[in-house]
Amino acid sequence: MNPLITLRIALRAVLRNKMRSFLTTLGIIIGVAAVIAMMAIGAGAKAQVEAAFSAMGTNLLIILPGSTTSGGSFGGYGSMPTLTWDDMAAIKNEIGTVRLVAPSLRSTQSLVSEEMNWTTSVTGTTPELFQIRAWPIAQGEAFTQQDVDSGTKVVVLGQTVVDRLYGPTSNPVGQSVRIGNTPFTIVGVLSKKGQSPMGQDYDDASFIPSSTFAHRIQGGLGKFLIGQIYVQATSSETTGRALADVKTLLRDRHHLQPGIDDDFSIRNLAEIASAQQDSANTITTLLASVAAVSLVVGGIGIMNIMLVSVTERTREIGVRMAIGAKPMSILLQFLIEALVLSIAGGLIGVSLGVGVAWWLAAKFKWPMAIQVDVIVVSVLFSALVGIVFGLYPARKASQLDPIDALRYE
C-alpha cells in the first residue's frame, strides 16, 4: 500500500474521534510540556550561576589570612594578619601556574561629592585586580602601577556609587570626591557588573591604589598585608595545580611543619561554581525524570486506546484483508495511527512547555534558556513511545483471521 494513502487513512481514523484522540495524547502533552519547562528553567539557572561566578573573575583563587585564637575561641580566617607583601610577590614571581596577583584591602567609608554623600566599600588594590575580575572601564581609565608606587590620591568608582553621588547619566571623571577627610580625583568609572549569587551589589564599590589605602585609610602593619590576595591561574585546567603550588609555597615561607594547620585559607571559586552547577543539574534531572514518567503513562494510554480501536474496527480489518490487504499493511496502518497520536501530543507539549517556561520566568523572575536539542529529543522520544506502545495493538490487528474478523459483530 502507498505510504501516503496509509498516512491519510490513519489521520482520518484519528480525527474520527477528536475528543478521544485528544484525551489519549494528554499524557504525552503533559509529559513533554513538563520536560521542556523544567529543562528550560534548569538551564537558565545553570547559566545564571555561570554568569555570577564569571562576574567574580575567571580561574580565581582567593587567599585569606589566618585566625586569632584566645582561650580556645577562634576568630575565623582574616582575623589575624599572617600574609605579607613578600608572600604576594613570591606567588607572582615563583609559581608558573599563576598569571596575575592583586591585593584586596577593604574598608567601609563615606564618599562625599559637592552635593551628595554615600557610604560604600573602598578597596585598596593594584591595576591587576580589574584584569583578574574581568572588569572593564566604562569611562576614563584605571589607575596605573605608577599611581600605586607613588601613592597617588586617585579613585575608580563603581556605577552604583556614581548613580548615587552624581546621577545615572553623569560623567564624573576628573571631578573630586572626598573619602573620609581626604580628597581624591576620579580617574575612571567601571562598567556595570550586577549582583553576586548572594545578592551583593558589585557596582556599589570604589577602588584606590593599595599604597594610598595603607597611608590614608587603614594604616599599615609594616610587612603584613591586611586583607586578601586575589590570584588568577593561567587557565581553568591549571587552577587546581595553582592552588596546590600556592599552598606549598606559603607553608614553606611561613615555616609550617608537617601536621601543623595552615595559617591561611585558599578558596577556589571554580570548585564552588562547579558544586552549585552540580546541584542545579541534579535537581533539573530529578524533575525531568519525574516529568518523563508522564510520557510512559501517555504511552500506556495510547496502547489502551489502540487496542480498543482494533476491537471496534475488527470487521473493517477483515474487509481490508479480504480485498487483498497484507498483514504488513494493516500493521503499518495502526502503527502510523499511534505515531500520529504521539507526535501530535509531542508538538502540542512543546508549545505548552515553552509557554509555561516563559510564564514561570516572568512571574517569579526566574532565569530560563530554551534548548533546541531538548525539544528535538522530547519530540523524538514521544514518537518512540508511540511506536513502542503502538506496536502490540498493530501486531494484534495484523494477525487477525480474515474470516473471523468478517464474522465479528
N, C-alpha and C positions, 0 to 999 in steps of 0.2 A: 504494500500500500504506500502511496505517496506520503512522505513525511508531513507536507503542508496540509494534506487532507486529514491526516491523523490529528494534527495540531488543531485544525478547525473543529473537528468533531469533539475533541477534548474540551476546547473552550466553550462550545455550545452546551456540553454536559455540565460544566462548572456553572455557567450563567443561568442554567435552567432553574437552579435553586440558589438564588443570590444570598438570601439570609443564612441558609445552612452553610454555604461556602465561606461566608464572612466569619461565622462563628467557629468554623473549622480552623480557619487561619489565625484566629485571635491569639492562640498560644504562641504561634510563630511571631506575630506582630509584637506582642508584649516582650518576648524574649529578645528579639533583635533590637527593639527600642531601648530596653534596659541595658543591653550590652553597649550600644552606641553611646548612650548618655553617660554611663559610668566610666567608660574608657575616655570619653572626651573630657569629663571633669578631672579624672585621674591624670591625664596627660597635661592638662592645664596646671594642675597642682605641681607636677614634676617640673614643668617649665618655670613656674614661679620660684620654686626652690633653687633651680639653677641660676635664675636671674638674680635672686637675692644674694647668693654666695659669690656670684660673679661681680656684683657691685662691691663686695668687700675686698676683692682682689683675687688674682689667679695664682695658683701654686704657692699659696701663702702659709707661712708658719708665724706664729706669734709667741715670743719668748717673754715670760713673766718672771719677775724676781721672786725671792724666797719668802718664807713665812716666819713671823716672830713667834716665840714660844715663851709663855710666862705662867709658871705654876701649873704646867700641864695643859694650858689653854693655847691653842694655835690661832694666830691672827689671820691665816689664809694667805695664798700667794699674792705678792705685791705689797705686803705689809712690812717687809724688811728689804732694804737695798742690798742686793748681792751681785747685780750685774754692773759691769764697769764699761767705760767708754773704750778701754783697751779690748774688752771682750767683743764688743761690736766690731772694732777694727779687725780683730783676728778672724771673726766669722766671715767678714767681707773678703779678706786677703788670703786666707789659708784653706778655704773649702771650695773645691772646684764645682760642686753641685749647686752653689749659691750664686745667683745673678746680681741681686740688689739687696741692700740692707739700709734700714732707716730707723731712727729712734722715734718714739712717740711719748712725749712728756705732756701730761694733760692737767688742766686746771679749769675751774669754772669762774668766769669773770664777767663783769658788766662792761659792755661796749657802748660808748656814748658818742653819737653824732651831734650835729648842731641843734637838731630839734627832737631827736628820739633817743631812747636807750633800750638795750636788750641784753639779757643775761644768757650767755651761751658758753660752750666749751671752747677753750683756747688750747691748741696743741702746738708744742714746740717740736720741730722736726727738720728734715732736710729735703731738698727737691726730689730725692728718690722716692719718697712716700707717695707722691702723686703718680709716679710710674707703676709702683707696686700695686696700688689700688685702682689702676686704670681709670684715673680721674682727670679728664682733660680740662683745660682752662677755657671758659666761655668768653670772658672779657679780660683784656690786659694780658698779664703773663705771671708765671710763678716766680717766687724769689729764687735766687741763684746760690751756688755754693760760695760765691764771693760774699753774698749777704750773710751767710752762716759764719764764715770766717771772721768777718768784721763786726758781727753783732748788730746789723742794721735794723732799725725800727720800721719794718715793713710787714704787711699782713695780707693774707689771701682769705677772702670770705666765701662761705657757702651761700647758696641762693636764698635760703630762708632768712639768714641774717640780713642780707641786702634788702629783701622784701620788707622786713620789719623796720629797718633803720632809714631806708631811702625810698622804698616803693618798688613795686614789681617791674616797672618799665625803666628804671633809672640805671645809669652807668656811673658807679661811684669811684671808678679808677682814677687815682690822682688826688682824691679827697683825703681828709684827715679824720681819724676816729681814735678816741681815747680808750685804751684798755687799762682799767684801773685809773691811775693818775698819769699814765704815760701816753703821749700822742704817737700814733702810728700812721704811716702812709699806706693807703690801699693800693696795691700793685696789680691785683687780679681778682676775678670772680670765677669760682668753679662752676662747671655745668651741673645741672640737676642730677642727683643720683638716686633719690627716692628713700625708701624705708628699709630697715633691716628686717630679718624674719621675726624679730621680737617687737617690731613697731617703732624702733628708734629712727628719728629723722636724721639721715646722714648729712643733709644740707644745713642743719642747724649747728654749724661749727665754723671755727676760724683757725688759721694756721699761721705761725710765725717761725722765724729761724730758731733752731734749738738753743743756740748760744744766747740770743736775745731773751728767750724764755728763762734761761738759767739766771741771767743777770737782773732782769726787770720784774719777773713774776714769781718764780719759785725760790730762787736762792739755791745754791748748789751744795752738794756734799763732796766736793772735790772730784775724785776719780769715779765716784759711783753715779750710775745712770738711774735717776728716779723716775722710772716709767717702764715702758715696754720696748721691745725690739721687733720690728717687722722684717721678716726675711722672705724673699721670693726665690724659689728654686728655679733652676734653669729650664725645667719642663714639668708637666704633670707626672711624667713617668719617674722623674728623679726626686719628687717631693719626699717620699718615704726615706730614700737614701740620704737626702739632705738633712732630714730630722735626726737620723742616727749619727751623721757626721757632726752636727751641731752639738748634740748631747755629749758625744765623746770628747769634743774639743773643750766644752765648758767644764765637764767633770775634771779633765786634766788640768785646766787653768785654775780651777778652784781647789785642786789638790784633794779631791774626794776619793777615799779609799773604797775598794770593793765592799759592798754590804752597807755602805752609808747612803742614805737617801739623797736625792738631788736637792740642791738649794735653789732650784729654779723649776719652771714648768714650761713645756712646749706644747702648744695647741696646733693641731693640723686641721685646718678648715676643710681640706678636701675630704678627710675622713668623716667629719661632721656632716658635710653635704651629702656624702655617699650614704650615710646612715639614714638621713631624712628621706632621701630618694628611695632607699630600700623599703622604708616604712610605707611611703606613698604607693610604691609598686605592689607591696603585699596587700594593702587594703583594696587597691584597684582590682587586683587579680581575684581576691576573695569575692568582691561584689560582682565582678563579671562572671565568675563561676556560678554564683547563685542565680544570676540572670540567665545563664546558659541552660539551667535546669528547665526554664520555661520553653526553650526550644525542643527539648526532649519531650516534654508534656505535649507541646503542639504537634510533634511528630506522631505521638500516640493517637492524638485526636484525628490526624489525617488518616492513619491506618484504620481507625474505627469507622470513619465516615466512608472510606473507600470500600470496606467490607460490606457496609450497608448498601452502597451503590451497586456492588456486584450482585447482591441478593435481589435488589429491586430491578435490575436490568438483565436478569438471567435469560428471559425469553429473547431480548434484543441480542444478547451474545449468541444464543442458539441460532437465530435467523442469520446473523453475520457469518457464522461458521457454515451454515447450510448453503449459503450462496458463494462460498469459496474463501472466506477469510481464514488466514492461517493463525495458529496459536500465537506465533510471534507478533502478528499484527494486533491481536487482542491484548497481549501483554503490554506492547508499546502504548496502545491507546490509554489504558488505565494508568500506566506509569507516567505518561505525559500529563494526565489529569492531576495526579498527585504532585508532579513537578510544578505545574502551573499554580496550584494552590500554595505551595511552599514559597515559590519565588515571588508571587504576588504579596504574600504575607511579609516576606523579607523586605521588599521595596517599600511597602507601607510602613513597616517597622523602622526602616532607615529614616524616612521623613519624620516620623513621630519622635524617634530618638534624638535627631538633630534639633527639632523644635523644643523638646523637653530640656535638652542641654543648654540651649540659648536662654530659655525661660529661667532655669535654675541659676545660671551665671548672672543674669540681670537682676533677679530678685534678691539673691543672697550675696552679690558681689564676689562670686567665686570665679577663679580663672578657668578657662576651658580651651581646648585645642582639638578641632575636628581632624581625625586621622583617616585619610582616604584608604589606607591599607586595611584598617579595621572595618570600614564599611564594605569593602570588597570581600573580605574574609567572612563577614557576617552573612552577606547575601549568598556566597558560595556554600557556607555551612547550612543555611536554611534549605538550599537546593539539595544538598546531600541528605539532610533529614527527610525531605520529600521522597527522594529515591529509595533510601533505606526502608522507611516505613510504608512506602507505597508498593514496594516490590512484592511483598507477600500477597496483598489483595490482587495485584495484577497477575501474579503467577496462578493464583487460585482461579481467576476468571479465564485464563488461557487454557487451563486443564479441564474445563467443564466438558462433559459429553454432550455433543450437539443434540442428540435425540432426547436425553433427559432434560436439557435446557429448554427445548421446544415444548415439552410436556409440562414445564413448571408453571404453576398457577400463582 
